[in-house]
Amino acid sequence: MEQGFTYPVSLYIFGSCLLAKGFNVEEYLVFARNHPLLIAGLVGIVGMIIWTEFSRLTRKYKQVNATQAVQILNNDNAVVLDVREESEVRGGKIKGAKHIPLAQLKTRMVELDSAKEKPLLVYCRSGNRSAHACNVLTKTGFQDVSNLAGGMMAWESANLPVSKR
């Protein structure tokens, strides 16, 4: 099985090429002056990578897969929150899930006040909206919040049960 280069190996090869050619800062400055759009794109991409990693490292909720979600659900006092739209919920939901669409979450937060100290599993269709909901929930004082990575698609891919209301 063929494997790609790992990050440190590719960095080593890049560094070796710089040293072999004779590292000349002036050439890079000339390149930067002649290609400002490429440099702006590079700076933008590096900035987005740094922002993404910073956000991932500082988030206050857990990302869990379907198996870990089942372990959370096996806890008797766990609360499950579905933040999908009404039309998506018609296809089925995780048994016992409370449905509050993401757009209504801030206004309906009082419905979840009793769950502030309980484990809370949040999901949507793919895991993106629920990640936003997890941020909102942790900022308002919820302690044990988990996001189902991959959302309902991951749940169904794992052949886990879905309740039809």
Helices and strands as residue ranges (DSSP letters): H 7-21, H 25-34, H 36-58, E 62-64, H 66-73, E 79-82, H 86-89, E 98-99, G 102-104, G 109-115, E 120-123, H 128-139, E 145-148, H 151-157
